[in-house]
Every structure is written in C-alpha cells, then in structure tokens.
Amino acid sequence: MRVLNPEKVHWRRGIQAAARYLAEHDDLRVPYACRTPADWSPADFPLGAWIADCRRYYNEGTLAPERIDQLEKLGMLWSSFDASFEQGLAAAAAWAAEHHVGLAAPVDATHGDYLVGKFLSNQRAAARRAQLLAHHQAEGSNPPDSSIAPPSPTSAARHSRTSIPAGARPGPSTGSAYSGVPTTTSRTGAPSPATPTNSSSRAKTSANGPSCRHAPSVD
C-alpha cells in the first residue's frame, strides 16, 4: 500500500490552485484571505496563505530550488512590493497604449479599476526624492528634509525605468527547503506547524468564502 506524504500532497494542491488562479486572474497577486471556491479543484484551499508562506520561505532561503522553479514558471513575484509595482507598470503601459500620450496621465486617470494617475504621481515623487538625495550625497551635504531616506536597491531599480513599452507585462523575478505546509510562530520565535482553525478565526467571508479578486492597489 502506498503511503502518501501529506506535505507533498499539500504542495501539489497549492500548485494546482495557483495555476487555476493564474488562469482566471492572469497573475498571482492572491489576497491573503483567499480560499479557493467550491467549484475549483482543490476546493476551499487556503491559497492566499500558501502564497504568502512561499514568499516567506523564499526570502528565508529555505524554499527548495525545484519549487522555486515551479512557481517562477507561473510568474511568481517574490516580493509583494515588487508585485504591486509590476501591477502599476502594466496598467500604466496599457493606459499609454490606449491614449497615445506616453505617460502624461492626469492624476485621476484610471485603467479599469486601477488608479494609474496616482501610481505615476507616486513614482515621480519617489524619483524626485531619490535624485535630491543623490545630489546632496554627491556634495557631501545633508538633504534639507531629514525625512528623506536613502532609496532601497529595489526602488532605485524602479526609478531607472524611464520608459514603459506598450503592452508591458509583469514577468517573474529571478532568484531558495519549504515544507509547503503553513506554519505559525510560537512565543519563543520558533516556527511550528500550523493547526487548522475554524471559520470564526479567519477573515469574515461571504456564503461562498472570501473573494479571491485582488483589490486595486497603488504603489
């Protein structure tokens, strides 16, 4: 008799649910509270928590290389901040392709339900802060606004993208052993296997479970 490995079964269910979500939403920006609908296979799978765990274990360096490869083939972005930026980038490119004015979008411009104008305004403001900081660093002086913090490597890379090709789409990042089973953290700080929780301990849901549609966000 073959003995099933619960951890491997959980991982396969996660990949299956992620592939179905990708087919329906064209990305893996899964809300944390998302559980798969009853007509999916697997049904009632905690996909949002599973995706979050994958990102966490990747950042800790404990996600197995073959599993990283599986997720990256689905277009996984390992940072939720990068995912948000790529979402804005794709929406801005689509808006520019429709309006033929480059990225000169008014602040109230939208693409679908995404706030393209606000996204671009935020990116320009961040770029100005980064340029001001670089100027003062080159002169060896302090910026007039003490609240300006050095840009992170990720934000610096974002600001270097001076143009967005029409039709640009988010792509997988490059990048390590994750058990595939969600864990919790004990009071001592050590990870321990998560125990099933009842519905009252989760986010409030509708009769069909929490929505798996991601809400529009602005980076």
C-alpha positions in Angstrom: 0.0 0.0 0.0 1.4 3.4 -1.0 1.8 5.9 1.8 1.0 9.5 0.8 3.3 12.3 2.0 0.9 15.0 3.4 3.4 17.7 2.8 3.9 16.8 -0.8 0.2 16.5 -1.3 -0.3 19.9 0.2 2.3 21.3 -2.2 0.7 19.8 -5.2 -2.6 21.2 -4.2 -1.1 24.6 -3.8 0.5 24.5 -7.3 -2.8 23.3 -8.8 -4.7 26.1 -7.1 -2.1 28.7 -8.1 -2.3 27.6 -11.7 -6.1 27.9 -11.7 -5.9 31.3 -10.1 -3.3 32.4 -12.7 -5.6 31.2 -15.5 -8.5 33.3 -14.1 -6.7 36.4 -13.0 -3.5 36.5 -15.1 -1.3 36.9 -12.1 -0.6 35.5 -8.6 -1.5 38.6 -6.6 -3.6 36.5 -4.3 -5.4 38.2 -1.3 -4.2 36.6 1.9 -7.7 35.6 3.0 -8.4 33.9 -0.3 -9.6 30.3 -0.2 -10.4 28.6 -3.5 -14.1 28.4 -4.5 -16.2 25.3 -4.1 -16.2 24.6 -7.9 -12.3 24.6 -8.0 -10.1 21.6 -7.6 -8.8 21.7 -4.9 -11.8 23.4 -3.2 -11.5 25.5 -0.1 -7.7 25.6 -0.3 -6.0 28.5 1.6 -4.3 29.8 -1.5 -3.6 33.3 -0.1 -1.8 32.0 3.0 0.0 29.4 0.9 1.4 32.0 -1.5 2.4 34.2 1.4 4.2 31.2 3.0 6.0 30.5 -0.3 7.3 34.1 -0.4 8.4 34.0 3.3 10.3 30.8 2.9 11.9 32.0 -0.3 13.1 35.1 1.5 14.4 33.0 4.3 16.4 30.8 1.8 14.5 27.6 2.7 12.4 27.1 -0.4 13.7 24.1 -2.4 15.2 25.1 -5.9 12.8 22.9 -7.8 9.8 24.5 -6.1 11.2 28.0 -6.8 11.3 26.9 -10.5 7.7 25.6 -10.4 6.5 28.9 -9.0 8.6 31.1 -11.3 7.2 29.3 -14.3 3.8 30.5 -13.1 5.1 34.1 -13.0 5.6 34.3 -9.2 6.9 37.6 -7.9 8.8 37.0 -4.6 8.2 40.4 -3.1 4.6 41.7 -2.7 6.0 45.2 -3.2 7.5 44.2 -6.5 4.2 42.6 -7.4 2.4 45.9 -6.7 4.9 47.8 -8.7 4.7 45.4 -11.7 0.9 45.7 -11.5 1.2 49.5 -11.8 3.7 49.2 -14.5 1.4 47.0 -16.6 -1.6 49.2 -16.0 0.4 52.4 -17.0 1.7 50.7 -20.2 -1.9 49.7 -21.1 -3.2 53.3 -20.4 -0.4 54.8 -22.5 -1.2 52.4 -25.4 -4.8 53.5 -25.3 -4.3 57.2 -25.1 -1.2 57.7 -27.2 0.2 60.5 -25.0 3.0 58.5 -23.4 2.8 58.5 -19.6 1.4 62.1 -19.3 -1.6 60.8 -17.4 -3.7 63.1 -15.2 -3.7 62.2 -11.5 -7.2 60.9 -11.7 -6.5 58.6 -14.7 -7.6 55.0 -14.4 -7.2 51.8 -16.3 -10.1 49.6 -15.4 -10.2 50.0 -11.6 -6.5 50.7 -11.2 -5.5 54.3 -10.3 -2.9 54.8 -13.0 -2.5 58.6 -12.4 -2.0 58.2 -8.7 0.6 55.4 -9.3 2.6 57.5 -11.8 2.4 60.6 -9.5 3.8 58.5 -6.6 6.6 57.1 -8.8 7.6 60.6 -10.0 7.6 61.9 -6.4 9.8 59.0 -5.3 12.2 59.6 -8.2 12.5 63.3 -7.3 13.3 62.4 -3.7 15.9 59.9 -4.9 17.5 62.5 -7.2 17.6 65.1 -4.4 19.2 62.7 -2.1 21.8 61.7 -4.7 22.6 65.3 -5.3 23.3 66.0 -1.6 25.3 62.8 -1.2 27.5 63.8 -4.1 28.1 67.2 -2.4 28.6 65.7 1.0 25.7 67.7 2.5 22.5 66.7 4.2 19.2 67.0 2.4 17.0 69.8 3.7 14.3 67.3 4.6 15.6 65.0 7.2 12.7 62.6 6.5 14.2 61.7 3.1 15.6 58.2 3.5 18.1 56.5 1.1 16.3 54.6 -1.7 16.4 50.9 -1.4 18.0 48.8 -4.2 14.5 47.9 -5.3 13.3 51.4 -5.5 16.5 52.5 -7.3 15.9 49.9 -9.9 12.3 51.1 -10.3 13.4 54.7 -10.8 15.9 53.7 -13.5 13.0 52.6 -15.7 12.5 55.8 -17.7 10.2 54.3 -20.3 7.5 51.7 -20.3 6.9 49.8 -23.6 3.3 49.5 -24.6 1.8 46.2 -23.6 4.4 45.5 -21.0 3.5 42.6 -18.7 4.9 41.7 -15.3 7.4 38.9 -15.5 8.9 36.5 -12.9 11.8 37.7 -10.8 15.0 35.7 -10.7 16.3 34.4 -7.7 15.7 29.0 -2.3 13.7 23.8 1.6 10.0 24.9 2.1 7.8 22.3 3.5 4.7 23.6 1.7 2.7 23.4 4.9 1.8 26.8 6.6 3.5 27.4 9.8 2.9 29.7 12.8 5.4 31.3 15.1 5.5 30.3 18.8 6.1 32.7 21.6 9.7 31.7 21.6 10.0 32.8 17.9 10.5 29.2 16.6 8.3 28.1 13.7 5.8 25.3 14.4 3.3 23.5 12.2 0.1 25.4 11.9 -3.0 23.8 13.3 -6.3 24.0 11.5 -8.5 26.9 12.6 -12.3 27.1 12.5 -14.1 29.6 10.3 -14.6 32.1 13.2 -10.8 32.6 13.5 -10.4 33.6 9.8 -11.4 36.7 8.0 -15.1 37.2 7.6 -16.4 35.5 4.5 -19.4 35.5 2.3 -21.6 32.5 1.8 -19.2 31.4 -1.0 -16.0 32.2 1.0 -13.7 35.2 0.8 -13.3 36.9 -2.5 -10.2 35.9 -4.4 -10.3 39.0 -6.5 -7.4 41.3 -5.7 -8.3 44.8 -4.8 -6.8 47.7 -6.8 -3.6 49.0 -5.2 -1.3 51.9 -5.7 2.3 51.6 -5.0 
